[in-house]
Amino acid sequence: MSDKKPELSAAMKRKLEPKKFTKNPILGTKFTIAISSAKGGVGKSTFATNLALALKHTGCKVGLLDADIYGPSVPKMFDINEKPKSDGQKLEPIVKYDIQCMSIGFLADQQTPMIWRGPMVTSAIKTFTQKVNWKDLDFIIVDMPPGTGDTQLTFSQEIKMDGAIIVSTPQEVALLDVKRGIKMFDKLGVKILGLVDNMSFFTGDDGKKYRIFGEGGVEQTAKEFKKEFLGEIPINPDVGRTSDQGKPIVEENPEHEISKIYLNFAEMVKKNYL
């Protein structure tokens, strides 16, 4: 009996080849930057909103796309309670603090759960990227949901993303998910600009730094995966207070020590692209 394996037909070979996606830019914007972490609760939305505002303060025209369909945060953090206008073809982004914004939270009551399966989530993401009238933006900041599912795949495979910033706390359980997220972006060919250590410590009344979630984990993860470590953001009650009040810290007080950290991140992003 011959050990020679049967030849695959051309049609079978095509089926076995990885599917190639055409990546389209978001119309009306030059560069798309995702703020991501496969772990929830690490401060992605806080980072995304403040980075968008910091980029605005450096003179850029900025959009903010809330891609978290199940848990949108931008309506609360920007204190937006209106619905976007539509001409029947496209939605108009809502402008707040000179930032063009879009979120599923603008289209539904904030306490209404989005009980949707994957295809509906994908459809919503495509609407926000293809059927919103984004206007002359230098950057659009995308607040990604946790996980490595439909939203991440849709963006990575079909949308031209120019970079991703990974946000994490230094806690080991958070970093396990972060590592999965890094591998996902690497596999899908999305450039990772670097990792940020959020809620890295707080400074007590005695002037000492207390690292309640651990120390050095995010920087070590960056080294492990040969990514750039972008820096730390300490815990500060002003950050949560201003976000809850609908005016994030960078807009509320650009001179605040936390705001200056975000402004440095914004200058880094701007320098990389403009």
Secondary structure, 3 states (H helix, E strand, C coil): CCCCCCCCCHHHHHHHCCCCCCCECCCCEEEEEEEECCCCCCCHHHHHHHHHHHHHHCCCCEEEEECCCCCCCHHHHCCCCCCCCECCCCECCEEECCEEEEEHHHCCCCCCCCCCCHHHHHHHHHHHHHCECCCCEEEEEEECCCCCCHHHHHHHHHECCCEEEEEECCCHHHHHHHHHHHHHHHHHCCCEEEEEEECCCEECCCCCEECCCCCCHHHHHHHHCCCCEEEEECCCHHHHHHHHCCCCHHHHCCCCHHHHHHHHHHHHHHHHHC
